Amino acid sequence: MVAEIPCKWTIVVANVRLEGITRRFTKASAIADITFTVPDGQFWVLVGPSGCGKSTILRTIAGLETATSGNLYIGDRLVNQIPARQRDVAMVFQNYALYPHMTVAENLAFGLRMRKVDNQTIREQTQRVAQILNIDHLLDRKPRQLSGGQQQRVALGRAIARQPQVFLLDEPLSNLDAQLRDDTRTELKQLHQQVGITTIYVTHDQVEAMTLADQIVVLDRGHIQQIGDPQTIYAHPANRMVATFLGSPPMNLLPARYSEQGFWIAGQILPCHPEIQAFLQASIGQAFDLGIRPEHLQVRQTDGHLTVIVTVVEPLGREVLVRASLLTEQTGTEPTLTFHVKPDLGIQVGDRLSLILDSQQLFIFDPTSGTTLYPQQRM
């Protein structure tokens, strides 16, 4: 657990503002026209698939990459031409980057010594950070004598000891096992609530993004797809990419065509809710991608909206994750659906099930652009 912050602890925080930041390589842009502002003391998470540009943004803020165009401010200071060591930011990497020949205390103090802080302040600062992270009993050990979680705390502590204006974390939990990752994530959130340093955190793990962030920036192929608080992004995704990336298991997608009877999906008809019908004003034969989250599907004995054949059953203890294909006479790729059921239903591979879709929770996307057509995004 994270300890209480000592009363003498003082933090000076700053906002971070990116205005049209682009990083271009020889033939392509890693990031393009990145614009957002992280207010003082907030915890923002950059999330997206591998290669989306999130680490490039973080390294640009840190000064380890140089933007091809655009302006970057930390507080009110334009830092485009200011070297990394003078930006007053601290960065924690995926691999911890601890000095193996130094003790925990020496690792914690390293940044302060590089700044030529006096020895008395270094001792006080190191002790405070060690108490905050509950590693004060490990100060005489070396990294090889620590667990992965303890090493991660030392890496965090070394960054915090500098009392930076901005805290940058590049997938810091990815090397930990599942249980330790969950525990460390909780401690990291508690730490931020107490210390309050402006924090920008990079991850590809949507669970980390949802649980840690004040605001999430969803990225894909170097472009911002959506910015918002976790619940708003989950409930009102701007497009198909955002909708399918956030959520575990991910949202189900079903190619469909509109008709007078409703949506045709692989030879089956899904009735169209009157509200959706009035909103879309669709033409007969128009194509859409329909989205429905697993929690909004229910199994019925009969008279469901869609009939499926169970292909995979994954017991998870209190619930069972079921993957099923739509029953169709057509050949080729069959649309699939993922949903949860109670274990006592005894569902087996090969079972034929009737599913009800909560029409009020249906998402409709433009099949070409991926833009969310329904429901309309909240501003």
Secondary structure, 3 states (H helix, E strand, C coil): CCCCCCCCCCCCCCCEEEEEEEEECCCCEEEEEEEEEECCCCEEEEECCCCCCHHHHHHHHHCCCCCCEEEEEECCEECCCCCHHHCCEEEECCCCCCCCCCCHHHHHHHHHHHCCCCHHHHHHHHHHHHHHCCCHHHCCCCHHHCCHHHHHHHHHHHHHHCCCCEEEEECCCCCCCHHHHHHHHHHHHHHHHHHCCEEEEEECCHHHHHHHCCEEEEEECCEEEEEECHHHHHHCCCEHHHHHHCCCCCCEEEEEEECCCCEEECCEEECCCHHHHHHHCCCCCCEEEEEECHHHEEEECCCCCEEEEEEEEEECCCCEEEEEEECCCCCCCCCEEEEEECHHHCCCCCCEEEEEECHHHCEEECCCCCEEEECCCCC
